[in-house]
C-alpha cells in the first residue's frame, strides 16, 4: 500500500497517474478519492490528522496470492509510486506501509507528532498497540 494527498489535481498530474497505472494495470489497484467537507473544516492542529488542505487522496493497493515473485512486484510498485510521490504531500497513516521511516511521520504529522508521541508514551509506553499507524512511544 502506498498513499498520499494531493493539494491540487492538474491535467499533468492526471496524465502521470494514468500513465503509471496503464503500464502495469494488473499489478495494483489505484484509487483517487475526493477529500473535501470535514477535511477542510477542521484546523490542522485540532486532531492528529494534519492534511487539511488536501483535495484528493491517491493510493496504490496490491495483494499477491503467492509469495513467489512478490519481491519483484513490490519493487515495481515502489518504482511506480516514486513517479507519483512528487504529486502528493503526506499520507493517511492508517494505510501507511512498512517503508515509511520516522522521518516520513515527522513530515506528515508536523507539529502534531510530538503531541502524539507524548500521548503514546503516557497511555502505551510498552508499545502494545504497534501495528497500523503506530506512533512510537518515544522518538
N, C-alpha and C positions, 0 to 999 in steps of 0.2 A: 504494500500500500504506500502510495506517495500522494500527498495532497498539499494544497496551498490556496491562498486567497488572492484574487485579482482585484485591484483597486479600480481598474478600468478594463474594458474589453474592446480592443481596436480591431479593425479589419486585418491588420498584420498579425495580431495575436490569434485571431480565429484561424487564419491560414496556417500558422505554425502548429496550432493544436491539431487541426485536421491532417496536416502533413505527417506529424508524428504518429497519429493513430492509423492512418492509411498504410503506412509502411509495414505494420505488423498487426492487422486488425484482430487476429485471433489470440494474440499474446496477452492482452489485458482488456479490461473494461475501462472505459473512460467516462467520467461524469462531469457535468458542469451544472451547478445549481445556483439559482439566483440567491443573493444574500441581501435581503432588504428588510423592511419592517423593524423588528426588535434589534436587529444588528446595529441599526443607526440611532435608535432611541436611547441607548444606554451609554454612559460615559465609559471610555476605555479602561479607566482605573476603578470602576464600580464593581467589577467582577473579575474573575480570573481570566476570562476571555477578552483579549485586547484588540482583536481585528475588526474594529467597529467601522472602518472606512471601506470595507470590502463590498464589492458589488457582485462578485461571483466566487463560488468555491469550486475548485478544479481538483480532480483526483484520478489516479490510476489504481485499479484493483486487479490483482491476479491471484489465481489459485491453481495449483498443479496437482492432479490426482496421483501422480507418481513422482518419487524423488529423482528418478533417472532423468538427467537433462535439466533439472531445475536450476542448477547454478548458472548455466549458460543463459537460461531465460531471465533469471534475476538480473544478471549483468546487462542484458539487453534492455530490461525495464529501467534500470538505473541510468543507462545511457539515454534512453528516451526522456526520462524526467529531467536530466541535465539540460536538455533542449528547451524544456518548458519552465524550468526553475526561474529564469530571468523575468518571466511574466508575473510571478507570484511573490507575495510577501507574507511571511508567517505560515502557520499550518494549524489544523484542528488537532489538538493534542490527543484526543480520544482515538484518533485513527493514525497517529504517528507510527512510523516504522522504527525498527531497532537501529537503523542507520543514524538516527538523529543524536548528535552529541549534546552535552550540556550547553555548549556554546550556542547551538541552534535554539534550545529552550530559552536561553538568555535573550537572544534576539527576538524570538517570538513573543515572549511574555513581557519583555521590557522591565519596567519598574515593578510590575506585578509579581515577578518571580521571587524577589526577596520576601515579600509578604507570604507567598505560597510556601516557600521553604520554611519560614518561621512557623506557619500553621502545621506543616508536616512534622517538624521537629517536636512540636507540642503534643499533637494527637497521634502520631505514628512514628515515634523515634526509632523503632526497630525495623521500620520499612516493611511491615507485614503486607500492606497493600501496595505492591510494587509492580503490578502488571500495567496494563494500558494507562497511558497518560501519567506515568509516575513522575512525581517531583521528588527528588532526593531529600532526605531529612536535613542534610547539610550540603553546602556547595563544595 
